[in-house]
């Protein structure tokens, strides 16, 4: 049983890697632009489409004798850069130029982007369902650790790279938030945008960079998620985005750290529920199909007990 738990924990951490990136992107925009970005999943999917199309339909076909590793890295960076520019475009061109730029207007704009991109991607890419390019000698294969209990601990290589890369990227973002001028601007804007502007903080630059970085983080999350042999289509990041919102609410939108913890808790709950529920039956019906429902109920109960999230902070306003 202990080995089964370890294997489930490994799967949970692998699922938490892309979810944490998407969650951090959602929170970063919420803290600087004071709105929820419903287009986060579509921005991430756009980056993943760029990666697969560039690799499968251009680099490999035009340069069949080229270096696969270099081609893969070029495709990955291209997708992330496109998602970064897409994020900046949304803030600078769409949101900033809107007539009534409040939280509700921003939400409606992002919903419009969802509808637009959902129709655009299949049109541009011929309704293709693609697989993420990988570097074979890096991502292929499985590590098997034998134990004295008769069962083996199984670790996919791509899980190791995904968890490591996510840890490095998120740690870098947190270091930037704490020690760089941009990070100080983000924290100042998150505390009070108007006062931050009065103190000389270029809030427009801060929000534009935040949208861009959020787009890049989401795209990286989509790339990692797709590397788990997930077929890329126009809606493949929808569930990831929903879970990103849930993780943000669970951890607390008022912090940067809390939602990351929430992004780790949700996959762990998923794996525990997936392991336990199939063993339960009511009236001869196996309850395994309801494992996600159980997870959502647990999250709902936690939120009802602690509405501001596990690590949320109460904001006191002086009148």
N, C-alpha and C positions, 0 to 999 in steps of 0.2 A: 504493500500500500504506500509506503514511504517513497518508493521509486516512482509510482504513478503520480504522486503529488509533485515530485520534482519535475517530472516530464510536463505536467500541467502548468507548473510555475514557469517553465522555460517558454512554453507556448504563450502564456499570458504576457510575459515580458516582451516577446516578439510582437504580439498584437499591440502592446502599449507603445512601442517605438513610433510607428506612424501616427498613432492617435495623439501622442504627446506633442508631436510637431504641429499637427492640425489644431490642437487645443491652444498651444502657445500663440499661434497665428490669430485665432479668434479673440483671445484675451488681449493681445497687443493692440488690435484695432479697437476693441471695446474701451480700453483704458485711455486711448489717445483721441479717438473720434466719437466716443460715447454712443456707440450704436453696435448692433449685432450684424455681422456681415453674413447674410444668407448665401452669398455667392462664393464663399470660401471653397466649397467642394468643387464648383465649376472651374474656378481659377486653377485649382490643383489638377483637375482632370485635363485642362488645356495644356498645362506643362507636361503631363504624362503623354498626351497625344503628340506633342512636338517631339518628344524624345523618341517615341516608337516610329513615327513617320520619318523623321530625319535619318534614323539608323536603318530601318528596314527598307525604305523606298528611295533612299538617296545614297548614303555613304557606302553601304554594302553593294549596291547595284553599280554605282559609278566607279568604285575602287575595289574590285573583288580581291585584289592582292594586298589590300591595306591591312594595317595593324588593328585587330579587333578591340584590343584594350583602349587604344587611342580613340577609335571611333565611338566606343561606349562612353568614354569620359566626355568627349565633345558633345554627344547627344544629351547626356545628363546635364552638363553645364548650360547647354542651349535651352533646355526645358526650364531650368531654374531661372535663367536670365529673362526668358519670355514672361514667366509668371511674375517676376519682380517688376518688370516694365508694365505688365497688365495691372498690377496693384497700384502703381504710381499713377497710371492713366485714369483709373477709377476715381482716385482722390482728387487729382489736379484738374481733370477735364470734366468729369461728370458731377461729383459731389460738390466741389468748390464752386462750380458755375451754376449750380441749381439755385432757383429763385428763393426758395424757403429752405435753408440748410439747417434742419433740426434732426433730431434722432429718428423721427418717423419718416421724414423725407429720405434720409440715408438708407433706411431699411427698404423703402419702396424702390429706390434706385438699384439696390443689390438684388432685389427680387426680379426687377426688369432685366438685369444682367443675366440672371439664371435662365430666364426664358429665352433670351437672345442667344446665349452661348449654347444652350441645349439644342437649339435648332441649327446653329452655325456649324458646330463640330461635325455632326453627321453629313452635312452638306459639303463641307470642305474635304472631308476624308472618306466620303463614299460609304457612310454607315459601317465603317470598318470596325471589327473587333480584333484587337491586336494583343500581342504579348510583349512585355517589357524586355528589351535586350539586356543580356547579362554577360559578364565575363566568365566563361565556362570554368576555367581552372580555379577561379576564386569562389564562385557561388555554388558550383555543383558539389554534391557529396554530402555525407552525413558522418558526424562523429559519434561513435558508439562507445560508451563507457560501461564496462562490465562491473557488476556488483556481486556481493556475496549472497544476495537474496534471490538469485536466479533470474532477475529481470535486469534489463539494460537501460541506462540513461541515454536517450537519443537526442542529439542536437544537430539541427540543420546548419550548415555553414553560413547560409545567407542570414540566418537569425543572429549569428554572432556579429557579422558585419553591420547588420541593421541596428542592433542594440548599441554597439560601440559608436557608430557614426551618430546616432541620435543623441547619445550621452555627450559626445564632444560638441555637437552643434548647439544643443540646449545650454550646456555649460558656458559656451562662448557667448551666447546671447545674454545670459545672466551676468557674466563678467562685464559685457558692454553696458548693460543697464546700470551696473553699480559704479563703474570706473570711467566711463567715457562721457564726453560732452553730450553726445546723442542720448545716452542713457539718463543723464541728469535732466535733459530736456523732456524725455518721455515721462519721467517720474514727476516733474514739475507740471507738465500738461495734464497728467492723470489726476494730480491733486487739485488743480484749479487752472483751467486753460486761460481765463481772462487775466488772472494775476500773473501767470507765467509770461504772457505777452507783455504785460506792463513792466516786468522785470527784465525784459530784453531777450526773452527766449523766442526764437523764430518758430512759432507753433505750426506754421504752414509747412515748413521744411520737416519738422518732426512728424507730422501726420503723414506727409507724402512718403517719407522713409519708412514709417511704420507699416503703411499699406504695402509698400514694395517688399519689405522684409517678410511680412506676413504671407504675401504671395509666394515668395521663394521657399519659406518654411512649408507651406502647404504643398507646393510642387514636390519638394523633397520627400514629404510624407507620402504623397501619391506614388512616387517612384519606388520607395521602399515597400509600400503596400502591394504594388503591382509585381514586385520581384518575388512575392510569395505565390507565384503561379496564378495570380488573379488576372482574368481577362479584362483588358481595358475597353470600356465602353463609356457612353456619355454619362451614365449615372452610377459608375462604379464607386465614386467617393461619397455618395449620398449618406449611406449609413455611417461612414466615418465622420462626416460633418455633424450628424445628429448626436453621435456619441461624444464629439468634441464639445458641443453645447452642454450635454449632460455632465461631462467631466468638469467644465467651467462652473456650472451651477453647484455641483457636488463639492468642489474644492473651494469655491468662493470667487466670484468675479472681481472682488476688490483687492485681490492679491495676484501676483505673477506665479508664486510658488504653489499655492493651493490647487489650481487647476491641473498642474502637472501631476500632483499626487492623485487627483481624481482620475486622470488618464491612466494611472497605473492600477488604481483600485477596480475600475470597471472591467478590464480584461481578466483580472484575478477572480472577480465575482462571476464572470462569464464561464471561466474554466471550472470553478468549483460547482456551479449550478449544472454545467454540462456533464460533469462527472457524477453528481448525485441524483439528478432528476430522472435519468433513465432507469434507475433502480427502484423508483417508486411507481405504484400503480393504484388507480382508483376505478373500481368497476371493471377490471380487466383491461383498462386502457393505460398504455405507457405514457408517463408524463414528460418524457424526454423532449418532446417538441415544444414544451412550454418553458424551457430553461431561460430564455431571454426575458420572458414575461416576469419570471421570478426576480431577475436582476433589476428590472425597471421598478418593480414593487419595492424592493429593498432601497433603491435610490430615492424613491418617492417618500418612503418612511423617514429616511435620514433627513431629507429636505424639510419635511413637515416638522421634525423635531428641531432642526437647525436651519431656518430659512435662508440665512446669509451664507450658508456653506460651512464645511468643516473648518476652514481657515479664514473665513470672511471676517471683516472688521466692520463694526458699526460706525457709521459716519454721522457725527453730531454737527448740526448746522446751527449757527447762531442767528437769531432773528433780530 
